[in-house]
Amino acid sequence: MKSTLAPVAALLISVSILLTGQGLQGTLLPVRASLEQFPTLAIGAMGAAYFVGFTLGCMRGGELVRRVGHVRVFLAMGALASASPLVHALAVDPMAWGILRLLSGFCFAVLYVVIESWLNERSTNETRGIVFATYAMITMTVLALGQMLTLLYDPADFELFIVASVLVSLGAVPIALSTSPSPEQPHTASVDIPRLFKISPSGTLGCLVSGFANGAFWSLAPVFAVSISSGTALAAWFMTSAVIGGAITQWPIGLLSDKFSRRGTLIAVTATGCAIGLALGLFGPDMSFLMVNMLGAMWGALAFPLYTISVAHANDHAEPHEYVTVSSGLLLMYGIGATIGPFMASALMTYLGVGYLFVFAAITHGVFAIYAITRALKKEQSDVDTPISFGDALAATQTASQVYEEETLQEDET
């Protein structure tokens, strides 16, 4: 294990510091927006703006890395992402925050591209599963830690914005001082959505649904928590519970999908997620502190692995030479869903109540579960669902970085 992780140790340390700052921002900004009495629709628009920037970053990040290299892009995006929380504190205005969230989304998307393409470059087929499992666990853990940092100071003051900025800035130090060689500059990849639907409709729609539900959750769940409690403590605990739940179940659900039908796992996850979402949406506002957090953990345990399983399912049915198109297209589908989801959920919350955040998420999961069941019933006996390794699927999730390694290998072969 030590020899496997040693080549990426500096990068993983940078990731842990950087994403702690991101986790703090993710909870701090909606909480502060609620305290400033921003309209719920405006908070939802801010969340959508982040994912618009994220989508743009995923589409343009490869070109930036191709032009100037991994280290320079990492440092540049880290500097911009560090400045953003400070400007949030100086310009407390919904329009300004929307623009800043778009910038942050772009920066973090490009940072993810750099991080995961670097991990792919420094791992082999035999070690990639271990490397990305470690990366996934670090990501979920430090996001939870960052959310808990909101308890250090009053969100209405300036201090938490400073802490977020400092953490993002410090995240660049291990990379800047690392003596490990940087990866080769990658190439961009094309996106073919129609072909993606032809390869795997269920996998493609699963990524879209994950974007709908998770984009709305990250943008508006702190608003939900603040609205049903008398202070901000529940927001930190609720978000942390959800992230921990997702971290705990990533591998068990993935291994379940390896052993049994991938489609069956998708159905089970989304159907159960629908039930948990309805319980949170309809009864959460009247539940105790402990019960809300327990349901939050259960929600995260089911909602967060959906994207990973959808990616694995899509790759089960793709030809090897189509991996580039599949990976980039699935990420784009997630970004589209995560852009639209906060708008739709915030509208429901405004007119029907804060609990409709999770009613919205439950509806998206339920509709997808029905669709997947219908597909399963129509599936011909000859259409055997032969799963790929979940470790390989995990390596292709969250960003499009794996795209670049595969494309480079294809070019080398030709």
C-alpha positions in Angstrom: 0.0 0.0 0.0 2.8 2.4 0.9 4.6 1.9 -2.4 1.4 2.3 -4.3 0.4 5.6 -2.7 3.9 7.1 -2.4 4.0 8.5 -6.0 0.8 10.5 -5.4 1.2 11.3 -1.7 1.8 15.0 -2.2 -1.2 15.2 -4.5 -3.4 13.5 -2.0 -2.3 15.8 0.7 -3.1 18.8 -1.5 -6.5 17.3 -2.2 -7.3 16.8 1.4 -6.5 20.5 2.3 -8.1 21.9 -0.8 -11.4 20.0 -0.5 -11.7 20.8 3.2 -11.9 24.4 2.1 -14.4 23.5 -0.6 -16.5 21.6 1.9 -16.6 24.7 4.2 -17.7 26.9 1.4 -20.4 24.5 0.3 -22.2 24.8 3.7 -21.2 28.3 4.6 -22.5 30.1 1.6 -26.1 28.8 1.7 -26.3 29.3 5.4 -25.0 32.9 5.2 -27.4 33.5 2.3 -30.3 32.4 4.5 -29.1 34.7 7.3 -28.9 37.5 4.8 -32.5 36.6 3.8 -31.7 36.0 0.2 -34.7 34.6 -1.7 -34.7 30.8 -1.9 -34.9 31.1 -5.7 -31.7 33.2 -5.6 -29.9 30.6 -3.5 -31.0 27.9 -5.9 -29.7 30.1 -8.8 -26.3 30.4 -7.0 -26.1 26.7 -6.8 -27.0 26.3 -10.4 -24.4 28.9 -11.3 -21.7 26.8 -9.6 -22.6 23.8 -11.7 -22.7 25.9 -14.9 -19.2 26.9 -14.1 -18.4 23.2 -13.3 -19.7 22.1 -16.6 -17.7 24.7 -18.5 -14.6 23.8 -16.5 -15.0 20.1 -17.5 -15.3 21.1 -21.1 -12.3 23.5 -21.1 -10.1 22.1 -18.5 -8.3 19.7 -20.8 -7.4 22.4 -23.2 -5.9 24.5 -20.4 -3.9 21.5 -19.2 -2.8 20.8 -22.7 -1.5 24.3 -23.2 0.4 25.0 -19.9 0.6 21.7 -18.0 -0.8 20.3 -14.8 1.2 22.2 -12.2 0.6 25.7 -13.6 -3.1 25.1 -14.1 -3.4 23.7 -10.6 -1.7 26.8 -9.1 -3.7 29.2 -11.2 -7.1 27.7 -10.5 -6.2 27.3 -6.8 -5.4 31.1 -6.6 -8.7 32.0 -8.2 -10.6 29.6 -6.0 -8.9 31.0 -2.9 -9.8 34.6 -3.8 -13.5 33.7 -4.3 -14.6 33.3 -0.7 -12.9 36.5 0.3 -14.8 38.4 -2.4 -18.0 36.7 -1.2 -17.5 38.4 2.2 -16.8 41.8 0.7 -19.8 41.8 -1.8 -22.8 40.3 0.0 -25.2 40.4 -2.9 -27.1 37.6 -4.7 -25.9 38.7 -8.2 -22.3 39.0 -7.1 -22.4 35.6 -5.3 -23.9 34.0 -8.4 -21.0 35.2 -10.6 -18.5 34.1 -7.9 -20.1 30.7 -7.7 -19.8 30.3 -11.4 -16.1 31.1 -11.2 -15.7 28.7 -8.3 -17.4 25.9 -10.2 -15.1 26.5 -13.2 -12.0 26.5 -11.0 -12.8 23.3 -9.0 -13.8 21.4 -12.2 -10.5 22.2 -13.7 -8.8 21.3 -10.4 -10.6 17.9 -10.5 -9.4 17.3 -14.0 -5.8 18.0 -13.0 -6.1 15.9 -9.8 -7.6 12.8 -11.4 -5.6 12.9 -14.6 -2.5 13.1 -12.4 -3.7 10.1 -10.4 -4.3 8.1 -13.5 -0.9 8.9 -14.8 0.8 7.7 -11.6 -1.2 4.5 -11.2 -1.4 1.2 -13.2 -4.2 -1.2 -14.0 -3.1 -3.2 -10.9 -3.1 -0.2 -8.5 -5.7 2.1 -9.9 -8.5 0.7 -7.8 -6.5 1.2 -4.6 -5.5 4.7 -5.6 -8.9 5.9 -6.5 -10.5 4.2 -3.5 -8.2 6.1 -1.3 -8.9 9.3 -3.2 -12.7 8.8 -2.9 -12.5 8.2 0.8 -10.3 11.3 1.3 -12.7 13.4 -0.7 -15.8 12.4 1.2 -14.1 12.6 4.6 -12.5 16.1 4.1 -15.8 17.5 2.7 -17.5 16.4 5.9 -14.7 17.9 8.0 -15.0 21.2 6.0 -18.7 21.3 6.7 -18.1 20.9 10.4 -15.8 23.9 10.4 -18.8 26.1 10.1 -19.2 25.6 13.9 -16.0 27.4 14.6 -17.3 30.9 14.0 -20.5 32.8 13.5 -21.5 32.4 9.8 -22.7 36.0 9.8 -19.1 37.3 10.4 -16.0 37.3 8.2 -13.8 34.6 9.9 -15.2 31.5 8.1 -14.6 33.1 4.7 -11.0 33.7 5.7 -10.6 30.1 6.8 -12.0 28.8 3.5 -9.6 31.0 1.6 -6.6 29.9 3.6 -7.4 26.2 3.2 -7.7 26.5 -0.6 -4.4 28.4 -0.7 -2.6 25.9 1.4 -3.8 23.1 -0.8 -1.4 24.3 -3.5 1.7 24.1 -1.3 2.4 20.3 -1.5 2.0 20.3 -5.2 4.2 23.4 -5.7 7.0 21.9 -3.6 6.7 18.3 -4.8 9.7 16.7 -6.5 7.6 14.1 -8.3 7.5 14.6 -12.1 4.3 16.0 -13.4 2.2 14.0 -15.9 2.4 14.5 -19.7 0.2 17.2 -21.0 -3.1 15.5 -22.2 -5.4 15.9 -25.1 -9.0 16.9 -25.2 -11.9 14.5 -26.0 -15.1 14.8 -28.0 -18.6 14.4 -26.6 -21.3 12.4 -28.5 -24.5 12.5 -26.5 -26.7 10.6 -29.0 -24.2 7.8 -29.2 -24.1 7.8 -25.4 -27.8 7.2 -25.2 -27.5 4.4 -27.7 -24.8 2.7 -25.7 -26.6 2.9 -22.4 -29.8 4.8 -21.9 -30.0 3.8 -18.2 -26.4 4.7 -17.4 -26.8 8.0 -19.2 -30.1 8.9 -17.5 -28.7 7.7 -14.1 -25.9 10.3 -14.4 -28.5 13.0 -15.3 -30.7 12.0 -12.3 -27.7 12.0 -10.0 -27.0 15.6 -11.2 -30.6 16.7 -10.6 -30.8 15.3 -7.0 -27.2 15.9 -5.9 -26.9 19.4 -7.4 -30.1 20.4 -5.6 -28.8 18.8 -2.4 -25.5 20.5 -2.3 -27.0 23.9 -3.1 -30.1 23.8 -0.9 -29.8 21.2 1.9 -28.2 23.8 4.3 -31.2 26.0 3.6 -33.5 23.1 4.5 -31.6 22.4 7.7 -31.5 26.1 8.8 -35.2 26.4 8.1 -36.2 23.6 10.4 -33.9 24.5 13.3 -33.3 27.5 15.5 -29.6 27.8 14.6 -26.9 26.8 12.2 -25.6 23.7 14.0 -28.1 21.4 12.3 -26.8 22.5 8.9 -23.3 21.4 9.7 -24.3 18.1 11.3 -26.9 17.3 8.6 -24.4 17.9 5.7 -21.7 15.9 7.5 -24.1 13.0 8.2 -25.0 12.8 4.5 -21.4 12.9 3.4 -20.3 10.2 5.9 -23.2 8.1 4.8 -22.1 8.4 1.2 -18.5 7.6 2.1 -19.4 4.4 4.0 -21.5 2.9 1.2 -19.4 3.7 -1.8 -17.5 0.4 -1.8 -20.2 -2.0 -0.5 -22.8 -0.8 -3.1 -20.1 -0.9 -5.8 -19.1 -4.4 -4.9 -22.7 -5.4 -4.8 -23.1 -4.2 -8.4 -20.0 -6.2 -9.3 -21.4 -9.4 -7.9 -25.0 -9.0 -9.0 -26.8 -7.1 -11.8 -25.7 -3.5 -12.2 -29.2 -2.6 -13.4 -30.7 -4.3 -10.3 -28.4 -2.3 -8.1 -29.5 0.9 -9.8 -33.2 0.0 -9.2 -32.6 -0.9 -5.6 -30.6 2.3 -4.9 -33.0 4.7 -6.6 -36.2 3.0 -5.2 -34.9 3.1 -1.7 -33.6 6.6 -2.2 -37.1 7.7 -3.3 -38.5 6.4 0.0 -35.9 8.1 2.1 -36.4 11.3 0.2 -40.1 11.3 0.7 -39.6 10.7 4.5 -37.2 13.6 4.8 -39.3 15.9 2.7 -42.7 15.2 4.2 -41.7 14.5 7.9 -38.2 15.9 8.3 -39.3 19.4 9.4 -41.1 17.9 12.4 -38.4 15.3 13.3 -35.9 15.5 16.1 -32.3 16.5 15.6 -31.1 12.9 15.8 -33.7 11.5 13.5 -33.1 14.1 10.8 -29.4 13.4 10.8 -30.0 9.7 10.6 -32.2 10.1 7.6 -29.6 12.5 6.1 -27.0 9.8 6.5 -29.3 7.3 4.8 -30.0 9.7 2.0 -26.3 10.3 1.3 -25.6 6.5 1.5 -28.0 6.0 -1.4 -27.8 9.2 -3.4 -24.0 9.7 -3.7 -23.1 6.2 -5.2 -25.7 6.6 -7.9 -23.4 8.3 -10.3 -20.6 5.8 -9.9 -22.9 2.8 -10.5 -24.4 4.6 -13.6 -20.9 5.1 -15.0 -20.1 1.5 -14.4 -23.3 0.4 -16.1 -22.7 2.6 -19.1 -19.1 1.2 -19.5 -20.4 -2.3 -19.3 -22.0 -1.8 -22.7 -19.4 0.4 -24.4 -16.8 -0.7 -26.8 -13.2 -0.1 -25.7 -12.6 2.5 -28.3 -15.6 4.5 -27.1 -14.4 5.0 -23.6 -13.3 8.6 -24.3 -16.8 9.6 -25.5 -18.6 7.7 -22.8 -16.5 9.2 -19.9 -16.8 12.9 -21.1 -20.4 12.5 -22.0 -21.5 11.1 -18.7 -19.7 13.9 -16.8 -21.5 16.4 -19.0 -24.9 14.8 -18.3 -24.2 15.1 -14.6 -23.3 18.8 -15.0 -26.5 19.5 -16.9 -28.6 17.9 -14.2 -26.7 19.7 -11.5 -27.3 23.0 -13.2 -31.1 22.5 -13.7 -31.8 20.7 -10.4 -31.2 23.7 -8.0 -33.6 25.9 -10.0 -36.4 23.3 -10.0 -35.9 22.4 -6.3 -35.7 26.1 -5.2 -39.0 26.9 -7.0 -40.8 24.0 -5.2 -39.3 25.1 -1.9 -40.5 28.7 -2.4 -44.0 27.8 -3.2 -44.6 24.5 -1.3 -42.2 24.5 1.6 -38.5 23.6 2.4 -39.2 19.9 2.6 -39.9 19.8 -1.1 -36.2 19.8 -1.7 -36.2 16.1 -0.9 -39.6 15.5 -2.4 -38.1 16.8 -5.7 -35.1 14.4 -5.2 -37.4 11.5 -4.4 -39.5 12.1 -7.6 -36.3 12.1 -9.8 -35.2 8.9 -8.1 -38.6 7.3 -8.3 -39.1 8.1 -12.0 -35.7 6.7 -12.8 -36.4 3.5 -10.8 -39.6 3.0 -12.8 -37.7 3.6 -16.1 -35.0 1.1 -15.1 -37.6 -1.5 -14.1 -39.3 -1.1 -17.4 -36.0 -1.5 -19.2 -35.2 -4.6 -17.2 -38.6 -6.2 -18.1 -38.0 -5.5 -21.8 -34.4 -6.7 -21.7 -33.8 -9.8 -23.9 -32.3 -12.8 -22.4 -29.3 -12.6 -24.7 -28.5 -9.1 -23.4 -26.2 -10.2 -20.6 -25.1 -7.6 -18.2 -21.4 -8.3 -17.8 -20.1 -5.9 -15.2 -16.7 -4.3 -15.3 -14.6 -4.0 -12.1 -16.0 -1.4 -9.8 -12.5 -0.2 -9.1 -12.1 0.7 -12.8 -15.5 2.4 -12.8 -14.6 4.5 -9.8 -11.5 5.7 -11.6 -13.7 7.2 -14.2 -16.1 9.1 -11.9 -16.4 12.7 -10.8 -14.3 14.3 -13.6 -13.3 13.7 -17.1 -9.6 13.1 -16.3 -9.6 9.4 -17.3 -10.6 10.6 -20.7 -7.2 12.1 -21.4 -5.1 9.1 -20.4 -7.2 6.8 -22.7 -7.0 9.1 -25.6 -3.3 9.5 -25.3 -2.9 5.7 -25.3 -5.0 5.5 -28.4 -2.8 8.0 -30.2 0.3 6.2 -29.1 -1.0 3.0 -30.6 -1.7 4.6 -33.9 
